[in-house]
Amino acid sequence: GTTSGHADESVAMIRSLLRDTESELLYCFESLRDSEVSEEDLPMIAKFAVRGTPEEVRVMRKKLEALLEDCAVQSGDPEDSEHYVSYTGVIAFYPQQD
């Protein structure tokens, strides 16, 4: 039914997002391999786990949502390539499966 079709679309979207992210990160690392860049200019990759009460986890989720809102606001003028640099980020926050 409908739920199965929606789940299939979600799985396809997740796979596409992760494939694109992997490709972009590998390209970024390749292009930076022989250059002199500061630590701040290197890609930042982290996997983390949060363990807490349901309320503590809700607070962490709200912080991540606020970060996403900040990123949307701080997008700059896409036509002004002289004064802006572009970065991409991916956040996944989901219940750990035991």
N, C-alpha and C positions, 0 to 999 in steps of 0.2 A: 503494500500500500504506500501511502503518502510518507509515512515515517521512514520506510526503507529507502525511498527515493531521495528524501532529504538527507539521510545519513550517507548515502552514496555520493551526493553532491558535496557534503562536508568533507568526506574522506578525499575526494579528488582535489578539493580546494587546499586542504592541508598538505597533501603530497606535492602539489604544484608550488605552493609557497615555500616548502622546505627545499625542494629541488632548486628553485630560483635563488633562494638564500645561499645554499651551498655553492652554487655556481658563482654568484657574486663575491662571496667571501674568498673562494679559491683564486679568482681573478685578482682580487684586491691584494692578497698575500703574494701572489706571483709578481704583480707589478711593483710591490714594495720590497721585494726580496733583496735587490742590490742597491737600494737607495738609502741615503742617510736621512732617516725620519726620527722625530722625537717619539718618545713613548706615548705622548698624548695623541699623536696622529695615527698610531697603529689601531687596527680593529680591536674592539673589546668584545670578548666572547666569554660568557659565563653560564654555567648551569647551577642552579641553586635549589635548595629544598627549604620549605618553611614548615615548621611544626609549632602548633600552638592551639589555643582554644578556637572554636568557630569565630568568636568575636575578634580575636587577634588576626586570624586569617582574613576576615572581612576588612579590617583596617589596612592590612598589607595590600589587598586588592584595590582598595580605594586610593592608596598611594600610587600604585601602578597606573590606575585610571587617570590620576592627576598628572602623572608624567606624560602620558599619551596626549592629554589635553594641552600641556605645555608645548609639546612637540608640534602639534597642529597649529598653535598660535605663533610659534617661532619659526614658521616656514619661510619667511622672507619673500622677496620678489624673485620669481623664477626667471625673469628676464635680466636681472642684474647679476651677471656671472662675474663681474669685476670685483664686487664687494662680498659675495657670498660663496661659501662652499656647501656642498650637499653631503649629507650622511643618511644612511638607511638603518633602521633598527627593526627587530622582530622580538616580540614578547609573547610567550605562551605561559599561562598560569592555570594549572589544572590539578584536580585531586590526584594524589599519588595512588597508583593501583598496587595493592599488596600481592 
